[in-house]
Amino acid sequence: MPTSVEDTLTRLAVAWNDGDATAYADLFTADATYVIFDGTVVRGRTAIEEGHRALFAGPLRGFTMEPPSTAPIRYLGADVAHVVAAAGTRPPGQEEMPADRASVVSFVLVREADDWKIAAFQNTRASR
């Protein structure tokens, strides 16, 4: 079944909330670029999976993510989309996202067959 950009971003949150590093990384292209809020650059699906496996088993275990808000999706062509969204994660047991976990995220997605994959991602902490 073909997916939409919104579906890919929803599946990203589901994989995060499940602590499933493989499902999370599968939403990225093989050569994706992933920029963490501290400026660290991670390159490639394999490295994204390995990094998130460690995070989900360690410091971010049990954290939850809401699907990034997507308003609007900017299509740069038939097979390329750019999304800037509000996002963030909540520690276990917290109903509200702490201000220091709020981010603005940027995604470049490309269509691969019937699926939208994330080719580039950047996480920037939101102003407090």
Secondary structure, 3 states (H helix, E strand, C coil): CCCCHHHHHHHHHHHHHHCCHHHHHCCEEEEEEEECCCCCEEECHHHHHHHHHHHHHCCCCCCEECCCCCCCEEEEECCEEEEEEEEEEECCCCCCCCHHHEEEEEEEEEEECCEEEEEEEEEEECCC
